[in-house]
Amino acid sequence: MTTTAAATTATARRRARTGGPEDRSGLVENLLGWTLVVVIAMFVTQLGLM
């Protein structure tokens, strides 16, 4: 492996974030998730599907 290839691989690893345990956006992500759940529940209730 060359130095250029190693540097490219390291950069790609940093960019390819998957939201794993190291991501620290927990509060905002939780709030947005629960907001989405509530909006979908309100939409389903208005349609009378349940």
DSSP file (Angstrom, degrees, kcal/mol; ACC not computed):
  #  RESIDUE AA STRUCTURE BP1 BP2  ACC     N-H-->O    O-->H-N    N-H-->O    O-->H-N    TCO  KAPPA ALPHA  PHI   PSI    X-CA   Y-CA   Z-CA
    1    1 A M              0   0    0      0, 0.0     2,-0.1     0, 0.0     0, 0.0   0.000 360.0 360.0 360.0 133.4    0.0    0.0    0.0
    2    2 A T     >  -     0   0    0      1,-0.1     4,-2.2     4,-0.0     5,-0.2  -0.392 360.0-109.4 -86.9 168.3    1.4    3.4   -0.9
    3    3 A T  H  > S+     0   0    0      1,-0.2     4,-2.2     2,-0.2     5,-0.2   0.884 119.5  51.6 -63.7 -39.2    1.3    6.5    1.2
    4    4 A T  H  > S+     0   0    0      2,-0.2     4,-2.3     1,-0.2    -1,-0.2   0.914 110.1  48.4 -65.4 -42.8   -1.3    8.1   -1.1
    5    5 A A  H  > S+     0   0    0      1,-0.2     4,-2.3     2,-0.2    -1,-0.2   0.891 111.4  50.6 -65.0 -39.1   -3.6    5.0   -1.0
    6    6 A A  H  X S+     0   0    0     -4,-2.2     4,-2.2     2,-0.2    -1,-0.2   0.904 111.2  48.0 -65.4 -41.0   -3.3    5.0    2.8
    7    7 A A  H  X S+     0   0    0     -4,-2.2     4,-2.2     2,-0.2    -2,-0.2   0.898 111.7  50.0 -66.6 -40.2   -4.2    8.6    3.1
    8    8 A T  H  X S+     0   0    0     -4,-2.3     4,-2.3     2,-0.2    -2,-0.2   0.909 110.9  49.4 -64.3 -42.0   -7.1    8.2    0.7
    9    9 A T  H  X S+     0   0    0     -4,-2.3     4,-2.2     2,-0.2    -2,-0.2   0.907 110.5  50.0 -64.2 -42.4   -8.4    5.2    2.8
   10   10 A A  H  X S+     0   0    0     -4,-2.2     4,-1.7     1,-0.2    -1,-0.2   0.897 111.6  48.7 -63.8 -40.2   -8.1    7.2    6.0
   11   11 A T  H  X S+     0   0    0     -4,-2.2     4,-1.9     1,-0.2    -2,-0.2   0.909 110.3  51.0 -65.8 -42.0  -10.0   10.1    4.5
   12   12 A A  H  X S+     0   0    0     -4,-2.3     4,-1.9     1,-0.2    -2,-0.2   0.880 108.0  52.9 -63.9 -38.2  -12.8    7.8    3.2
   13   13 A R  H  < S+     0   0    0     -4,-2.2    -1,-0.2     1,-0.2    -2,-0.2   0.895 108.8  49.7 -64.8 -39.2  -13.2    6.2    6.6
   14   14 A R  H  < S+     0   0    0     -4,-1.7    -1,-0.2     1,-0.2    -2,-0.2   0.870 113.7  45.9 -67.1 -35.6  -13.6    9.6    8.3
   15   15 A R  H  < S+     0   0    0     -4,-1.9     2,-2.1     1,-0.2    -2,-0.2   0.802  95.3  77.4 -76.9 -29.4  -16.2   10.6    5.7
   16   16 A A     <  +     0   0    0     -4,-1.9     2,-0.4    -5,-0.2    -1,-0.2  -0.428  64.0 168.1 -84.7  66.4  -18.2    7.4    5.8
   17   17 A R        -     0   0    0     -2,-2.1    -3,-0.1     1,-0.1    -2,-0.0  -0.646  16.6-176.3 -80.4 133.4  -20.0    8.1    9.1
   18   18 A T        -     0   0    0     -2,-0.4    -1,-0.1     0, 0.0    -2,-0.0   0.355  50.7-101.4-112.9   3.9  -22.8    5.6    9.7
   19   19 A G        +     0   0    0      1,-0.0    -2,-0.1     0, 0.0     6,-0.0   0.825  69.2 156.0  79.8  31.1  -24.3    7.0   12.9
   20   20 A G    >   -     0   0    0      1,-0.1     3,-1.5     2,-0.0    -1,-0.0   0.115  62.6 -65.2 -77.1-164.7  -22.6    4.5   15.1
   21   21 A P  T 3  S+     0   0    0      0, 0.0    -1,-0.1     0, 0.0     0, 0.0   0.726 128.5  62.0 -60.8 -23.5  -21.7    4.7   18.8
   22   22 A E  T 3  S+     0   0    0      2,-0.0     2,-0.2     0, 0.0    -2,-0.0   0.732  79.2  98.5 -78.8 -17.8  -19.2    7.5   18.2
   23   23 A D    <   -     0   0    0     -3,-1.5     3,-0.1     1,-0.1     0, 0.0  -0.502  56.1-165.5 -68.9 134.2  -21.8    9.9   16.9
   24   24 A R        +     0   0    0     -2,-0.2     3,-0.2     1,-0.1    -1,-0.1  -0.184  55.8 106.6-116.1  39.7  -22.9   12.4   19.6
   25   25 A S     >  +     0   0    0      1,-0.2     4,-2.0     2,-0.1     5,-0.2  -0.161  39.8 131.6-105.7  39.1  -26.0   13.9   18.1
   26   26 A G  H  >  +     0   0    0      1,-0.2     4,-2.6     2,-0.2     5,-0.2   0.885  64.2  47.4 -62.2 -48.0  -28.3   12.0   20.5
   27   27 A L  H  > S+     0   0    0     -3,-0.2     4,-2.5     2,-0.2    -1,-0.2   0.939 115.8  42.9 -65.7 -48.2  -30.7   14.6   21.8
   28   28 A V  H  > S+     0   0    0      1,-0.2     4,-2.5     2,-0.2     5,-0.2   0.911 115.3  50.7 -64.3 -41.7  -31.5   16.3   18.5
   29   29 A E  H  X S+     0   0    0     -4,-2.0     4,-2.2     1,-0.2    -2,-0.2   0.902 111.2  48.2 -63.4 -41.7  -31.9   12.9   16.8
   30   30 A N  H  X S+     0   0    0     -4,-2.6     4,-2.6     2,-0.2     5,-0.3   0.922 111.9  49.1 -64.6 -44.1  -34.2   11.7   19.6
   31   31 A L  H  X S+     0   0    0     -4,-2.5     4,-2.1     1,-0.2    -2,-0.2   0.919 113.2  46.3 -62.7 -43.4  -36.3   14.8   19.4
   32   32 A L  H  X S+     0   0    0     -4,-2.5     4,-2.1     2,-0.2    -1,-0.2   0.889 112.5  51.5 -66.4 -38.1  -36.6   14.6   15.6
   33   33 A G  H  X S+     0   0    0     -4,-2.2     4,-2.0    -5,-0.2    -2,-0.2   0.934 112.2  44.3 -64.2 -46.7  -37.5   10.9   15.8
   34   34 A W  H  X S+     0   0    0     -4,-2.6     4,-2.4     2,-0.2    -1,-0.2   0.847 110.8  55.2 -69.1 -32.6  -40.2   11.4   18.4
   35   35 A T  H  X S+     0   0    0     -4,-2.1     4,-2.4    -5,-0.3    -1,-0.2   0.919 108.3  49.0 -63.3 -42.0  -41.6   14.4   16.4
   36   36 A L  H  X S+     0   0    0     -4,-2.1     4,-2.4     2,-0.2    -2,-0.2   0.902 109.8  51.7 -62.8 -41.4  -41.8   12.2   13.4
   37   37 A V  H  X S+     0   0    0     -4,-2.0     4,-2.3     1,-0.2    -2,-0.2   0.923 111.5  46.7 -61.2 -44.7  -43.6    9.5   15.3
   38   38 A V  H  X S+     0   0    0     -4,-2.4     4,-2.5     2,-0.2    -2,-0.2   0.905 111.7  50.5 -65.9 -41.8  -46.2   12.0   16.7
   39   39 A V  H  X S+     0   0    0     -4,-2.4     4,-2.2     2,-0.2    -2,-0.2   0.916 112.1  47.1 -64.1 -42.6  -46.8   13.5   13.3
   40   40 A I  H  X S+     0   0    0     -4,-2.4     4,-2.6     2,-0.2     5,-0.2   0.905 111.5  51.7 -65.1 -40.4  -47.4   10.1   11.7
   41   41 A A  H  X S+     0   0    0     -4,-2.3     4,-2.2    -5,-0.2    -2,-0.2   0.902 110.7  48.0 -62.8 -40.9  -49.7    9.1   14.5
   42   42 A M  H  X S+     0   0    0     -4,-2.5     4,-2.2     2,-0.2    -1,-0.2   0.902 112.0  49.9 -65.6 -40.2  -51.7   12.3   14.1
   43   43 A F  H  X S+     0   0    0     -4,-2.2     4,-1.7     2,-0.2    -2,-0.2   0.921 111.8  47.1 -64.0 -45.0  -51.9   11.7   10.3
   44   44 A V  H  X>S+     0   0    0     -4,-2.6     5,-1.5     1,-0.2     4,-1.3   0.891 111.6  51.8 -64.8 -39.4  -53.1    8.1   10.8
   45   45 A T  H  <5S+     0   0    0     -4,-2.2     3,-0.2     1,-0.2    -1,-0.2   0.899 108.5  50.5 -64.1 -41.1  -55.6    9.2   13.3
   46   46 A Q  H  <5S+     0   0    0     -4,-2.2    -1,-0.2     1,-0.2    -2,-0.2   0.850 111.0  49.0 -66.1 -33.8  -57.0   11.8   11.0
   47   47 A L  H  <5S-     0   0    0     -4,-1.7    -1,-0.2    -5,-0.2    -2,-0.2   0.720 104.7-132.8 -78.2 -20.5  -57.3    9.3    8.2
   48   48 A G  T  <5 +     0   0    0     -4,-1.3    -3,-0.2    -3,-0.2    -2,-0.1   0.824  57.8 141.5  74.1  31.9  -59.1    6.8   10.5
   49   49 A L      <       0   0    0     -5,-1.5    -4,-0.1     1,-0.2    -5,-0.1   0.687 360.0 360.0 -80.4 -17.5  -57.0    3.8    9.5
   50   50 A M              0   0    0     -6,-0.4    -1,-0.2    -5,-0.0    -5,-0.1   0.446 360.0 360.0-109.8 360.0  -56.7    2.3   12.9
